Amino acid sequence: MNRKPNLPTAGEQGPILVIGATGAQGGAAARSLLEQGHRVRILVRDPLKARHMAELGAEICSGDLSVPASLEAAGAGIRSIRHPGTGP
């Protein structure tokens, strides 16, 4: 079964948090969401590697999934999380 994830509409409040946006799949997901008019926040370990995403309009949040304390800012006010490596 090929199911598409239920995405919030572009007009809804709060950004969509994309994990892994400096990689191929996560980057493609973040770019697609930005092109659709969504607010996008990306969680990255190295903000320098995400400069191109910031230029496209993504909000950069520095953190690491293995450091729970770093996730608080990334998750503040979000409406959805996308991690392309986990599937729909």
C-alpha positions, -999 to +999 in steps of 0.1 A: +000+000+000+014+034-010+001+058+016+010+095+017+015+111+051-013+134+063+004+168+061-010+199+077-021+225+052+003+253+044-019+279+062-018+261+096+002+276+125+036+263+136+064+249+115+070+213+104+101+199+120+122+179+095+149+156+109+178+148+087+175+177+063+212+178+055+209+144+039+195+135+005+160+123+016+155+148+044+168+177+022+143+167-005+115+165+020+123+199+035+126+216+000+093+201-011+076+214+021+091+248+016+080+249-021+044+240-009+044+270+013+049+253+047+070+268+075+099+244+080+123+240+109+152+216+105+171+199+133+208+197+124+240+188+142+261+212+122+243+244+112+270+253+087+260+223+066+224+236+065+231+272+052+216+263+019+184+253+036+183+286+055+186+304+022+155+286+010+136+298+041+140+269+066+145+278+102+177+261+115+177+245+149+210+230+162+207+198+181+211+160+182+185+132+187+209+116+211+209+147+233+173+151+247+180+185+262+188+198+227+154+188+214+133+212+235+140+242+213+135+222+181+101+209+192+087+242+206+055+251+188+058+226+160+027+211+144+043+180+129+075+161+127+090+144+095+119+120+096+122+107+060+142+077+071+113+062+091+088+059+063+052+071+062 
